[in-house]
């Protein structure tokens, strides 16, 4: 497997006008109740039958003066709350809350808003309410334990995913969900990015890993709660770097499946595959994390802009869908584009090719403005060729993905102070 590692350094040792700070916290979120499980309509069990590995939520709060952003990563299918965003802003003074889900398909399923009452639905709703309170308390804990921080980033390449939208003889694409021969169908974005947060003594306090690949090593016959391969990766990184909290940010994985998947229907054997995939990526993450030099930022600062976008329904011409986005600029060098739903990888590569900043980061599966989950968000090319998530099981209008990314780009240049109220010099 070909691997490439490139290292960059953030900032310089010059003293900052205002101190850059960070705070971290974590909490277990594994349901106590055995709830229906997320992700597979053909799940072989009506509710979970146990827990293989714990599900966790982890928070990283970054601050520069009074400016703050909170990043919460969760071992869960999807989660977000407009009420939680408002509460974090009003009570904790944090205007931007990015709640990003790993999209494990072995987590709990939340009840739909119009779901008929039943004991199971009542348990689902109770768990969601408890989870919302846990996330608020988590962000509060992180914001109350701030320390002077240094930040550094590095990146590398490792193809552990394949593009499941495979072009067929009829000229249309259809999904290849199983891929038993581990064919590295493309295109994909094999790049991973590692953010290292240190305290002033050089102790790593947070390792944030960005990578785009579905959390579906475990298939619909798994009946145990699990964080899937992202959980295995995080556990291995934390074991290798004591005192550091490893967090996972899912990218544009809407069309990317893991090359390795549990196919045996034997829990022992299938969880070995989870462990192997976590081991492979954690090895590369650890190499990157250990080589990064984290330095105080030259110009500490955090700016953000959130907005709620409205799109048409691709199939119901009278319907509307919402997508809440948040653009964040950190220290003038890190640009985050937070996108809800399941964006496809070309939207991620577009973002990474556009901004005039050193580190453009793409946060898929992230709710940051409103509650809306717009489902699969294909790029135009994928929408044209079709397949699962491209024209099947997607509702958002064609071109919505590119419009979302253009809004991020416009917002970023706004945060950089580039839009003038009158024409510039000739």
C-alpha angles and dihedrals in degrees: 000000000000115000132189127188126192124178128206130176127223121221131336137265093261115124114262125233090227126021121255112223139184138190130193136195140161139197135183114246102181107140116247089211125067101246133177110280129242131247112019123078089195095054109158094221125054091217136011115282099203146321125280098178132000123265115226142190118209130190133205117186117192122194139183110180106311094338115103143171128188122209117193120186119194136192093226142101099250133336140162141133135202089204089055091050091052093047093050089049096046101039103029101030093236110134097186121055116175112192108188124184125210087217095228110178090211097069131093124290119230120225117253117249093249096041112136113250118265136143090265093049090048089053091049092052093046090052092051092051090049090048092053090053091047092053092050091049089047094054090045091052092050092047091051095051101055122158133184103272143199123203135204137167136204136172144200142167132256125157107215093142137064132203105255094198099091121185112239133206092264090063094252128108123236131178123268100201102171107034094184092181092055093235109182094228112187167267103044137146103244095179121116123193125205124201117197121199116194135181121233091272091059095253111146109237101171134022111190115194123199118196136143116230132114117255093234107114083120114064135208094284092066110102101178127093110252140159087223118211096335089059092049090050093050093048092052093049092049091049090053096045107041113209094023122113111218116209130186126215116193116220135196094324099144091115100025124096127180115265089222116059134167105255104161100078084224108120094211093052096040093051088053086063090052089052093048094052091047089049094052097051095038090057091058092042091053092050090052095043094051094050097049117104108213113205136177109270116254093222111024111203141133123202129169142178127197129189140169113233125199125212137178124255110254093218105024104054091197094052129096134203130196130215120187115206136184127198117200129190115196121191090338089281108071119064118187122197109194113199126181124218124024110314120189122243098255089066088056094049090047091055093047091053098050120052123083092231131102097239120034107181124195118210111193124181088032126140111200107143122038126338101275121130106193095190121220115008110196127191115243095260093051091046089054096051093042134201133135110342091005100072101340117069093007128103107174116110121264111269095026092116094056091045090053091052092047089053089052090052093048090048092049093055087047090055088049090055094243100131111087128200091228137023116288130227121314 
